[in-house]
Amino acid sequence: MSIAFDNNLLWVPPNIGDLLTVSVDGQADETTVQGMHVINNAASLWLSGAMDDYTYFELLDHYSIDPKIFVGEVEEHVQLLMK
């Protein structure tokens, strides 16, 4: 079952950018929480065209997120939404 399906209904976030957000648990230290904010803000900038692909992918890589896998999963989800 795909992440895009829940109870045979297609899940669509209120804002497609929500698919690119990351979260941390309540035990995360301040540095990790700040990193989460940086990544989530960058996703918004990237989607609006205010940040180029190279910069966004480099930022994800800096925070140990494989950009091709991360963005690829979102791309697959969006493709399911469009079918």
mmCIF file as gemmi writes it, N, C-alpha and C atoms, coordinates in Angstrom:
data_model
loop_
_atom_site.group_PDB
_atom_site.id
_atom_site.type_symbol
_atom_site.label_atom_id
_atom_site.label_alt_id
_atom_site.label_comp_id
_atom_site.label_asym_id
_atom_site.label_entity_id
_atom_site.label_seq_id
_atom_site.pdbx_PDB_ins_code
_atom_site.Cartn_x
_atom_site.Cartn_y
_atom_site.Cartn_z
_atom_site.occupancy
_atom_site.B_iso_or_equiv
_atom_site.pdbx_formal_charge
_atom_site.auth_seq_id
_atom_site.auth_asym_id
_atom_site.pdbx_PDB_model_num
ATOM 1 N N . MET Axp A 1 ? 0.847 -1.182 0 1 0 ? 1 A 1
ATOM 2 C CA . MET Axp A 1 ? 0 0 0 1 0 ? 1 A 1
ATOM 3 C C . MET Axp A 1 ? 0.885 1.235 0 1 0 ? 1 A 1
ATOM 4 N N . SER Axp A 2 ? 0.554 2.194 -0.797 1 0 ? 2 A 1
ATOM 5 C CA . SER Axp A 2 ? 1.319 3.422 -0.931 1 0 ? 2 A 1
ATOM 6 C C . SER Axp A 2 ? 1.036 4.379 0.222 1 0 ? 2 A 1
ATOM 7 N N . ILE Axp A 3 ? 1.986 5.267 0.483 1 0 ? 3 A 1
ATOM 8 C CA . ILE Axp A 3 ? 1.756 6.284 1.51 1 0 ? 3 A 1
ATOM 9 C C . ILE Axp A 3 ? 0.644 7.238 1.114 1 0 ? 3 A 1
ATOM 10 N N . ALA Axp A 4 ? 0.301 7.238 -0.161 1 0 ? 4 A 1
ATOM 11 C CA . ALA Axp A 4 ? -0.714 8.171 -0.642 1 0 ? 4 A 1
ATOM 12 C C . ALA Axp A 4 ? -2.134 7.692 -0.359 1 0 ? 4 A 1
ATOM 13 N N . PHE Axp A 5 ? -2.278 6.453 0.072 1 0 ? 5 A 1
ATOM 14 C CA . PHE Axp A 5 ? -3.61 5.915 0.296 1 0 ? 5 A 1
ATOM 15 C C . PHE Axp A 5 ? -3.863 5.663 1.769 1 0 ? 5 A 1
ATOM 16 N N . ASP Axp A 6 ? -5.045 6 2.225 1 0 ? 6 A 1
ATOM 17 C CA . ASP Axp A 6 ? -5.46 5.753 3.599 1 0 ? 6 A 1
ATOM 18 C C . ASP Axp A 6 ? -6.94 5.39 3.556 1 0 ? 6 A 1
ATOM 19 N N . ASN Axp A 7 ? -7.272 4.176 3.975 1 0 ? 7 A 1
ATOM 20 C CA . ASN Axp A 7 ? -8.657 3.716 3.956 1 0 ? 7 A 1
ATOM 21 C C . ASN Axp A 7 ? -9.287 3.835 2.566 1 0 ? 7 A 1
ATOM 22 N N . ASN Axp A 8 ? -8.499 3.498 1.542 1 0 ? 8 A 1
ATOM 23 C CA . ASN Axp A 8 ? -8.933 3.534 0.144 1 0 ? 8 A 1
ATOM 24 C C . ASN Axp A 8 ? -9.266 4.938 -0.359 1 0 ? 8 A 1
ATOM 25 N N . LEU Axp A 9 ? -8.874 5.951 0.384 1 0 ? 9 A 1
ATOM 26 C CA . LEU Axp A 9 ? -9.054 7.331 -0.054 1 0 ? 9 A 1
ATOM 27 C C . LEU Axp A 9 ? -7.69 7.942 -0.316 1 0 ? 9 A 1
ATOM 28 N N . LEU Axp A 10 ? -7.605 8.783 -1.278 1 0 ? 10 A 1
ATOM 29 C CA . LEU Axp A 10 ? -6.352 9.44 -1.582 1 0 ? 10 A 1
ATOM 30 C C . LEU Axp A 10 ? -6.161 10.607 -0.639 1 0 ? 10 A 1
ATOM 31 N N . TRP Axp A 11 ? -5.02 10.628 0.063 1 0 ? 11 A 1
ATOM 32 C CA . TRP Axp A 11 ? -4.739 11.71 0.996 1 0 ? 11 A 1
ATOM 33 C C . TRP Axp A 11 ? -4.089 12.861 0.252 1 0 ? 11 A 1
ATOM 34 N N . VAL Axp A 12 ? -4.669 14.023 0.371 1 0 ? 12 A 1
ATOM 35 C CA . VAL Axp A 12 ? -4.123 15.226 -0.246 1 0 ? 12 A 1
ATOM 36 C C . VAL Axp A 12 ? -3.903 16.238 0.871 1 0 ? 12 A 1
ATOM 37 N N . PRO Axp A 13 ? -2.657 16.669 1.06 1 0 ? 13 A 1
ATOM 38 C CA . PRO Axp A 13 ? -2.401 17.648 2.124 1 0 ? 13 A 1
ATOM 39 C C . PRO Axp A 13 ? -3.009 18.996 1.768 1 0 ? 13 A 1
ATOM 40 N N . PRO Axp A 14 ? -3.298 19.804 2.767 1 0 ? 14 A 1
ATOM 41 C CA . PRO Axp A 14 ? -3.854 21.134 2.51 1 0 ? 14 A 1
ATOM 42 C C . PRO Axp A 14 ? -2.917 21.985 1.654 1 0 ? 14 A 1
ATOM 43 N N . ASN Axp A 15 ? -1.625 21.77 1.809 1 0 ? 15 A 1
ATOM 44 C CA . ASN Axp A 15 ? -0.614 22.491 1.04 1 0 ? 15 A 1
ATOM 45 C C . ASN Axp A 15 ? 0.368 21.444 0.529 1 0 ? 15 A 1
ATOM 46 N N . ILE Axp A 16 ? 0.571 21.368 -0.759 1 0 ? 16 A 1
ATOM 47 C CA . ILE Axp A 16 ? 1.446 20.343 -1.328 1 0 ? 16 A 1
ATOM 48 C C . ILE Axp A 16 ? 2.856 20.425 -0.731 1 0 ? 16 A 1
ATOM 49 N N . GLY Axp A 17 ? 3.247 21.592 -0.28 1 0 ? 17 A 1
ATOM 50 C CA . GLY Axp A 17 ? 4.539 21.754 0.378 1 0 ? 17 A 1
ATOM 51 C C . GLY Axp A 17 ? 4.66 20.955 1.66 1 0 ? 17 A 1
ATOM 52 N N . ASP Axp A 18 ? 3.517 20.569 2.239 1 0 ? 18 A 1
ATOM 53 C CA . ASP Axp A 18 ? 3.539 19.748 3.452 1 0 ? 18 A 1
ATOM 54 C C . ASP Axp A 18 ? 4.237 18.42 3.212 1 0 ? 18 A 1
ATOM 55 N N . LEU Axp A 19 ? 4.253 17.969 1.965 1 0 ? 19 A 1
ATOM 56 C CA . LEU Axp A 19 ? 4.926 16.712 1.647 1 0 ? 19 A 1
ATOM 57 C C . LEU Axp A 19 ? 6.44 16.822 1.788 1 0 ? 19 A 1
ATOM 58 N N . LEU Axp A 20 ? 6.963 18.028 1.79 1 0 ? 20 A 1
ATOM 59 C CA . LEU Axp A 20 ? 8.412 18.234 1.891 1 0 ? 20 A 1
ATOM 60 C C . LEU Axp A 20 ? 8.858 18.655 3.286 1 0 ? 20 A 1
ATOM 61 N N . THR Axp A 21 ? 7.948 18.67 4.232 1 0 ? 21 A 1
ATOM 62 C CA . THR Axp A 21 ? 8.34 19.064 5.582 1 0 ? 21 A 1
ATOM 63 C C . THR Axp A 21 ? 8.919 17.883 6.348 1 0 ? 21 A 1
ATOM 64 N N . VAL Axp A 22 ? 9.762 18.201 7.293 1 0 ? 22 A 1
ATOM 65 C CA . VAL Axp A 22 ? 10.343 17.194 8.18 1 0 ? 22 A 1
ATOM 66 C C . VAL Axp A 22 ? 9.957 17.561 9.606 1 0 ? 22 A 1
ATOM 67 N N . SER Axp A 23 ? 10.025 16.585 10.495 1 0 ? 23 A 1
ATOM 68 C CA . SER Axp A 23 ? 9.729 16.849 11.9 1 0 ? 23 A 1
ATOM 69 C C . SER Axp A 23 ? 10.73 16.104 12.765 1 0 ? 23 A 1
ATOM 70 N N . VAL Axp A 24 ? 10.82 16.529 13.998 1 0 ? 24 A 1
ATOM 71 C CA . VAL Axp A 24 ? 11.698 15.881 14.969 1 0 ? 24 A 1
ATOM 72 C C . VAL Axp A 24 ? 10.864 15.53 16.191 1 0 ? 24 A 1
ATOM 73 N N . ASP Axp A 25 ? 11.376 14.591 16.994 1 0 ? 25 A 1
ATOM 74 C CA . ASP Axp A 25 ? 10.612 14.216 18.179 1 0 ? 25 A 1
ATOM 75 C C . ASP Axp A 25 ? 10.819 15.236 19.299 1 0 ? 25 A 1
ATOM 76 N N . GLY Axp A 26 ? 10.03 15.118 20.319 1 0 ? 26 A 1
ATOM 77 C CA . GLY Axp A 26 ? 10.056 16.055 21.437 1 0 ? 26 A 1
ATOM 78 C C . GLY Axp A 26 ? 11.35 16.049 22.227 1 0 ? 26 A 1
ATOM 79 N N . GLN Axp A 27 ? 12.161 15.035 22.054 1 0 ? 27 A 1
ATOM 80 C CA . GLN Axp A 27 ? 13.43 14.928 22.767 1 0 ? 27 A 1
ATOM 81 C C . GLN Axp A 27 ? 14.603 15.54 21.995 1 0 ? 27 A 1
ATOM 82 N N . ALA Axp A 28 ? 14.342 16.092 20.826 1 0 ? 28 A 1
ATOM 83 C CA . ALA Axp A 28 ? 15.408 16.643 19.988 1 0 ? 28 A 1
ATOM 84 C C . ALA Axp A 28 ? 16.056 17.851 20.656 1 0 ? 28 A 1
ATOM 85 N N . ASP Axp A 29 ? 17.357 17.977 20.44 1 0 ? 29 A 1
ATOM 86 C CA . ASP Axp A 29 ? 18.06 19.137 20.99 1 0 ? 29 A 1
ATOM 87 C C . ASP Axp A 29 ? 17.788 20.37 20.132 1 0 ? 29 A 1
ATOM 88 N N . GLU Axp A 30 ? 18.179 21.522 20.634 1 0 ? 30 A 1
ATOM 89 C CA . GLU Axp A 30 ? 17.887 22.799 19.963 1 0 ? 30 A 1
ATOM 90 C C . GLU Axp A 30 ? 18.496 22.863 18.564 1 0 ? 30 A 1
ATOM 91 N N . THR Axp A 31 ? 19.683 22.32 18.387 1 0 ? 31 A 1
ATOM 92 C CA . THR Axp A 31 ? 20.333 22.333 17.072 1 0 ? 31 A 1
ATOM 93 C C . THR Axp A 31 ? 19.516 21.548 16.055 1 0 ? 31 A 1
ATOM 94 N N . THR Axp A 32 ? 19.005 20.407 16.47 1 0 ? 32 A 1
ATOM 95 C CA . THR Axp A 32 ? 18.186 19.581 15.578 1 0 ? 32 A 1
ATOM 96 C C . THR Axp A 32 ? 16.877 20.277 15.238 1 0 ? 32 A 1
ATOM 97 N N . VAL Axp A 33 ? 16.273 20.921 16.226 1 0 ? 33 A 1
ATOM 98 C CA . VAL Axp A 33 ? 15.023 21.661 15.985 1 0 ? 33 A 1
ATOM 99 C C . VAL Axp A 33 ? 15.278 22.811 15.015 1 0 ? 33 A 1
ATOM 100 N N . GLN Axp A 34 ? 16.374 23.517 15.183 1 0 ? 34 A 1
ATOM 101 C CA . GLN Axp A 34 ? 16.713 24.616 14.265 1 0 ? 34 A 1
ATOM 102 C C . GLN Axp A 34 ? 16.926 24.082 12.851 1 0 ? 34 A 1
ATOM 103 N N . GLY Axp A 35 ? 17.583 22.923 12.738 1 0 ? 35 A 1
ATOM 104 C CA . GLY Axp A 35 ? 17.771 22.302 11.434 1 0 ? 35 A 1
ATOM 105 C C . GLY Axp A 35 ? 16.449 21.979 10.766 1 0 ? 35 A 1
ATOM 106 N N . MET Axp A 36 ? 15.494 21.491 11.549 1 0 ? 36 A 1
ATOM 107 C CA . MET Axp A 36 ? 14.161 21.208 11.029 1 0 ? 36 A 1
ATOM 108 C C . MET Axp A 36 ? 13.536 22.475 10.454 1 0 ? 36 A 1
ATOM 109 N N . HIS Axp A 37 ? 13.66 23.579 11.169 1 0 ? 37 A 1
ATOM 110 C CA . HIS Axp A 37 ? 13.101 24.844 10.685 1 0 ? 37 A 1
ATOM 111 C C . HIS Axp A 37 ? 13.784 25.3 9.401 1 0 ? 37 A 1
ATOM 112 N N . VAL Axp A 38 ? 15.09 25.144 9.335 1 0 ? 38 A 1
ATOM 113 C CA . VAL Axp A 38 ? 15.837 25.528 8.127 1 0 ? 38 A 1
ATOM 114 C C . VAL Axp A 38 ? 15.358 24.705 6.927 1 0 ? 38 A 1
ATOM 115 N N . ILE Axp A 39 ? 15.24 23.385 7.121 1 0 ? 39 A 1
ATOM 116 C CA . ILE Axp A 39 ? 14.818 22.497 6.037 1 0 ? 39 A 1
ATOM 117 C C . ILE Axp A 39 ? 13.398 22.829 5.585 1 0 ? 39 A 1
ATOM 118 N N . ASN Axp A 40 ? 12.499 23.037 6.521 1 0 ? 40 A 1
ATOM 119 C CA . ASN Axp A 40 ? 11.109 23.327 6.166 1 0 ? 40 A 1
ATOM 120 C C . ASN Axp A 40 ? 10.97 24.683 5.482 1 0 ? 40 A 1
ATOM 121 N N . ASN Axp A 41 ? 11.725 25.672 5.931 1 0 ? 41 A 1
ATOM 122 C CA . ASN Axp A 41 ? 11.702 26.975 5.272 1 0 ? 41 A 1
ATOM 123 C C . ASN Axp A 41 ? 12.274 26.861 3.857 1 0 ? 41 A 1
ATOM 124 N N . ALA Axp A 42 ? 13.342 26.084 3.706 1 0 ? 42 A 1
ATOM 125 C CA . ALA Axp A 42 ? 13.953 25.906 2.389 1 0 ? 42 A 1
ATOM 126 C C . ALA Axp A 42 ? 12.97 25.239 1.421 1 0 ? 42 A 1
ATOM 127 N N . ALA Axp A 43 ? 12.184 24.292 1.913 1 0 ? 43 A 1
ATOM 128 C CA . ALA Axp A 43 ? 11.193 23.633 1.054 1 0 ? 43 A 1
ATOM 129 C C . ALA Axp A 43 ? 10.198 24.649 0.515 1 0 ? 43 A 1
ATOM 130 N N . SER Axp A 44 ? 9.764 25.54 1.379 1 0 ? 44 A 1
ATOM 131 C CA . SER Axp A 44 ? 8.834 26.582 0.955 1 0 ? 44 A 1
ATOM 132 C C . SER Axp A 44 ? 9.469 27.499 -0.087 1 0 ? 44 A 1
ATOM 133 N N . LEU Axp A 45 ? 10.7 27.888 0.16 1 0 ? 45 A 1
ATOM 134 C CA . LEU Axp A 45 ? 11.416 28.748 -0.79 1 0 ? 45 A 1
ATOM 135 C C . LEU Axp A 45 ? 11.623 28.049 -2.129 1 0 ? 45 A 1
ATOM 136 N N . TRP Axp A 46 ? 11.966 26.776 -2.072 1 0 ? 46 A 1
ATOM 137 C CA . TRP Axp A 46 ? 12.216 26.004 -3.29 1 0 ? 46 A 1
ATOM 138 C C . TRP Axp A 46 ? 10.945 25.879 -4.122 1 0 ? 46 A 1
ATOM 139 N N . LEU Axp A 47 ? 9.842 25.56 -3.462 1 0 ? 47 A 1
ATOM 140 C CA . LEU Axp A 47 ? 8.582 25.405 -4.183 1 0 ? 47 A 1
ATOM 141 C C . LEU Axp A 47 ? 8.087 26.714 -4.792 1 0 ? 47 A 1
ATOM 142 N N . SER Axp A 48 ? 8.419 27.813 -4.165 1 0 ? 48 A 1
ATOM 143 C CA . SER Axp A 48 ? 7.984 29.117 -4.689 1 0 ? 48 A 1
ATOM 144 C C . SER Axp A 48 ? 8.923 29.641 -5.768 1 0 ? 48 A 1
ATOM 145 N N . GLY Axp A 49 ? 10.047 28.949 -5.976 1 0 ? 49 A 1
ATOM 146 C CA . GLY Axp A 49 ? 11.012 29.389 -6.983 1 0 ? 49 A 1
ATOM 147 C C . GLY Axp A 49 ? 12.042 30.367 -6.45 1 0 ? 49 A 1
ATOM 148 N N . ALA Axp A 50 ? 11.977 30.662 -5.144 1 0 ? 50 A 1
ATOM 149 C CA . ALA Axp A 50 ? 12.926 31.607 -4.548 1 0 ? 50 A 1
ATOM 150 C C . ALA Axp A 50 ? 14.267 30.95 -4.231 1 0 ? 50 A 1
ATOM 151 N N . MET Axp A 51 ? 14.341 29.62 -4.328 1 0 ? 51 A 1
ATOM 152 C CA . MET Axp A 51 ? 15.591 28.898 -4.104 1 0 ? 51 A 1
ATOM 153 C C . MET Axp A 51 ? 15.767 27.932 -5.273 1 0 ? 51 A 1
ATOM 154 N N . ASP Axp A 52 ? 16.986 27.892 -5.818 1 0 ? 52 A 1
ATOM 155 C CA . ASP Axp A 52 ? 17.229 27.006 -6.948 1 0 ? 52 A 1
ATOM 156 C C . ASP Axp A 52 ? 17.413 25.555 -6.49 1 0 ? 52 A 1
ATOM 157 N N . ASP Axp A 53 ? 17.313 24.642 -7.444 1 0 ? 53 A 1
ATOM 158 C CA . ASP Axp A 53 ? 17.423 23.207 -7.152 1 0 ? 53 A 1
ATOM 159 C C . ASP Axp A 53 ? 18.748 22.859 -6.482 1 0 ? 53 A 1
ATOM 160 N N . TYR Axp A 54 ? 19.825 23.377 -7.02 1 0 ? 54 A 1
ATOM 161 C CA . TYR Axp A 54 ? 21.153 23.042 -6.485 1 0 ? 54 A 1
ATOM 162 C C . TYR Axp A 54 ? 21.257 23.41 -5.003 1 0 ? 54 A 1
ATOM 163 N N . THR Axp A 55 ? 20.839 24.61 -4.66 1 0 ? 55 A 1
ATOM 164 C CA . THR Axp A 55 ? 20.928 25.077 -3.273 1 0 ? 55 A 1
ATOM 165 C C . THR Axp A 55 ? 20.053 24.223 -2.362 1 0 ? 55 A 1
ATOM 166 N N . TYR Axp A 56 ? 18.834 23.929 -2.809 1 0 ? 56 A 1
ATOM 167 C CA . TYR Axp A 56 ? 17.925 23.113 -1.986 1 0 ? 56 A 1
ATOM 168 C C . TYR Axp A 56 ? 18.499 21.713 -1.771 1 0 ? 56 A 1
ATOM 169 N N . PHE Axp A 57 ? 18.976 21.101 -2.832 1 0 ? 57 A 1
ATOM 170 C CA . PHE Axp A 57 ? 19.529 19.749 -2.712 1 0 ? 57 A 1
ATOM 171 C C . PHE Axp A 57 ? 20.793 19.745 -1.85 1 0 ? 57 A 1
ATOM 172 N N . GLU Axp A 58 ? 21.624 20.756 -1.97 1 0 ? 58 A 1
ATOM 173 C CA . GLU Axp A 58 ? 22.822 20.855 -1.13 1 0 ? 58 A 1
ATOM 174 C C . GLU Axp A 58 ? 22.45 21.016 0.345 1 0 ? 58 A 1
ATOM 175 N N . LEU Axp A 59 ? 21.412 21.79 0.603 1 0 ? 59 A 1
ATOM 176 C CA . LEU Axp A 59 ? 20.966 21.982 1.983 1 0 ? 59 A 1
ATOM 177 C C . LEU Axp A 59 ? 20.466 20.667 2.581 1 0 ? 59 A 1
ATOM 178 N N . LEU Axp A 60 ? 19.655 19.934 1.813 1 0 ? 60 A 1
ATOM 179 C CA . LEU Axp A 60 ? 19.187 18.635 2.298 1 0 ? 60 A 1
ATOM 180 C C . LEU Axp A 60 ? 20.375 17.717 2.589 1 0 ? 60 A 1
ATOM 181 N N . ASP Axp A 61 ? 21.325 17.689 1.686 1 0 ? 61 A 1
ATOM 182 C CA . ASP Axp A 61 ? 22.507 16.85 1.861 1 0 ? 61 A 1
ATOM 183 C C . ASP Axp A 61 ? 23.292 17.265 3.105 1 0 ? 61 A 1
ATOM 184 N N . HIS Axp A 62 ? 23.376 18.557 3.346 1 0 ? 62 A 1
ATOM 185 C CA . HIS Axp A 62 ? 24.08 19.066 4.532 1 0 ? 62 A 1
ATOM 186 C C . HIS Axp A 62 ? 23.478 18.504 5.819 1 0 ? 62 A 1
ATOM 187 N N . TYR Axp A 63 ? 22.162 18.323 5.818 1 0 ? 63 A 1
ATOM 188 C CA . TYR Axp A 63 ? 21.471 17.785 6.991 1 0 ? 63 A 1
ATOM 189 C C . TYR Axp A 63 ? 21.288 16.264 6.9 1 0 ? 63 A 1
ATOM 190 N N . SER Axp A 64 ? 22.091 15.633 6.076 1 0 ? 64 A 1
ATOM 191 C CA . SER Axp A 64 ? 22.116 14.163 5.933 1 0 ? 64 A 1
ATOM 192 C C . SER Axp A 64 ? 20.803 13.577 5.417 1 0 ? 64 A 1
ATOM 193 N N . ILE Axp A 65 ? 20.129 14.325 4.571 1 0 ? 65 A 1
ATOM 194 C CA . ILE Axp A 65 ? 18.933 13.826 3.892 1 0 ? 65 A 1
ATOM 195 C C . ILE Axp A 65 ? 19.313 13.637 2.436 1 0 ? 65 A 1
ATOM 196 N N . ASP Axp A 66 ? 19.154 12.426 1.931 1 0 ? 66 A 1
ATOM 197 C CA . ASP Axp A 66 ? 19.459 12.166 0.522 1 0 ? 66 A 1
ATOM 198 C C . ASP Axp A 66 ? 18.415 12.882 -0.33 1 0 ? 66 A 1
ATOM 199 N N . PRO Axp A 67 ? 18.81 13.927 -1.041 1 0 ? 67 A 1
ATOM 200 C CA . PRO Axp A 67 ? 17.82 14.729 -1.766 1 0 ? 67 A 1
ATOM 201 C C . PRO Axp A 67 ? 17.085 13.957 -2.851 1 0 ? 67 A 1
ATOM 202 N N . LYS Axp A 68 ? 17.767 13.059 -3.541 1 0 ? 68 A 1
ATOM 203 C CA . LYS Axp A 68 ? 17.104 12.317 -4.621 1 0 ? 68 A 1
ATOM 204 C C . LYS Axp A 68 ? 16.045 11.378 -4.064 1 0 ? 68 A 1
ATOM 205 N N . ILE Axp A 69 ? 16.333 10.743 -2.947 1 0 ? 69 A 1
ATOM 206 C CA . ILE Axp A 69 ? 15.344 9.85 -2.333 1 0 ? 69 A 1
ATOM 207 C C . ILE Axp A 69 ? 14.199 10.659 -1.748 1 0 ? 69 A 1
ATOM 208 N N . PHE Axp A 70 ? 14.53 11.717 -1 1 0 ? 70 A 1
ATOM 209 C CA . PHE Axp A 70 ? 13.519 12.536 -0.323 1 0 ? 70 A 1
ATOM 210 C C . PHE Axp A 70 ? 12.557 13.168 -1.33 1 0 ? 70 A 1
ATOM 211 N N . VAL Axp A 71 ? 13.094 13.851 -2.313 1 0 ? 71 A 1
ATOM 212 C CA . VAL Axp A 71 ? 12.25 14.524 -3.307 1 0 ? 71 A 1
ATOM 213 C C . VAL Axp A 71 ? 11.587 13.491 -4.215 1 0 ? 71 A 1
ATOM 214 N N . GLY Axp A 72 ? 12.284 12.381 -4.477 1 0 ? 72 A 1
ATOM 215 C CA . GLY Axp A 72 ? 11.708 11.323 -5.309 1 0 ? 72 A 1
ATOM 216 C C . GLY Axp A 72 ? 10.452 10.729 -4.702 1 0 ? 72 A 1
ATOM 217 N N . GLU Axp A 73 ? 10.45 10.528 -3.385 1 0 ? 73 A 1
ATOM 218 C CA . GLU Axp A 73 ? 9.252 10.001 -2.716 1 0 ? 73 A 1
ATOM 219 C C . GLU Axp A 73 ? 8.086 10.978 -2.839 1 0 ? 73 A 1
ATOM 220 N N . VAL Axp A 74 ? 8.378 12.25 -2.727 1 0 ? 74 A 1
ATOM 221 C CA . VAL Axp A 74 ? 7.324 13.266 -2.87 1 0 ? 74 A 1
ATOM 222 C C . VAL Axp A 74 ? 6.831 13.288 -4.311 1 0 ? 74 A 1
ATOM 223 N N . GLU Axp A 75 ? 7.744 13.187 -5.263 1 0 ? 75 A 1
ATOM 224 C CA . GLU Axp A 75 ? 7.361 13.169 -6.669 1 0 ? 75 A 1
ATOM 225 C C . GLU Axp A 75 ? 6.435 11.985 -6.954 1 0 ? 75 A 1
ATOM 226 N N . GLU Axp A 76 ? 6.751 10.813 -6.403 1 0 ? 76 A 1
ATOM 227 C CA . GLU Axp A 76 ? 5.89 9.641 -6.601 1 0 ? 76 A 1
ATOM 228 C C . GLU Axp A 76 ? 4.503 9.888 -6.005 1 0 ? 76 A 1
ATOM 229 N N . HIS Axp A 77 ? 4.455 10.511 -4.853 1 0 ? 77 A 1
ATOM 230 C CA . HIS Axp A 77 ? 3.185 10.812 -4.21 1 0 ? 77 A 1
ATOM 231 C C . HIS Axp A 77 ? 2.362 11.754 -5.088 1 0 ? 77 A 1
ATOM 232 N N . VAL Axp A 78 ? 2.994 12.783 -5.602 1 0 ? 78 A 1
ATOM 233 C CA . VAL Axp A 78 ? 2.286 13.757 -6.453 1 0 ? 78 A 1
ATOM 234 C C . VAL Axp A 78 ? 1.784 13.084 -7.73 1 0 ? 78 A 1
ATOM 235 N N . GLN Axp A 79 ? 2.588 12.184 -8.298 1 0 ? 79 A 1
ATOM 236 C CA . GLN Axp A 79 ? 2.156 11.464 -9.493 1 0 ? 79 A 1
ATOM 237 C C . GLN Axp A 79 ? 0.911 10.631 -9.196 1 0 ? 79 A 1
ATOM 238 N N . LEU Axp A 80 ? 0.853 10.009 -8.015 1 0 ? 80 A 1
ATOM 239 C CA . LEU Axp A 80 ? -0.347 9.267 -7.628 1 0 ? 80 A 1
ATOM 240 C C . LEU Axp A 80 ? -1.546 10.2 -7.49 1 0 ? 80 A 1
ATOM 241 N N . LEU Axp A 81 ? -1.32 11.389 -6.967 1 0 ? 81 A 1
ATOM 242 C CA . LEU Axp A 81 ? -2.411 12.357 -6.815 1 0 ? 81 A 1
ATOM 243 C C . LEU Axp A 81 ? -2.981 12.767 -8.166 1 0 ? 81 A 1
ATOM 244 N N . MET Axp A 82 ? -2.117 12.803 -9.158 1 0 ? 82 A 1
ATOM 245 C CA . MET Axp A 82 ? -2.527 13.285 -10.482 1 0 ? 82 A 1
ATOM 246 C C . MET Axp A 82 ? -3.193 12.202 -11.329 1 0 ? 82 A 1
ATOM 247 N N . LYS Axp A 83 ? -3.092 10.945 -10.913 1 0 ? 83 A 1
ATOM 248 C CA . LYS Axp A 83 ? -3.712 9.856 -11.712 1 0 ? 83 A 1
ATOM 249 C C . LYS Axp A 83 ? -5.195 9.828 -11.523 1 0 ? 83 A 1
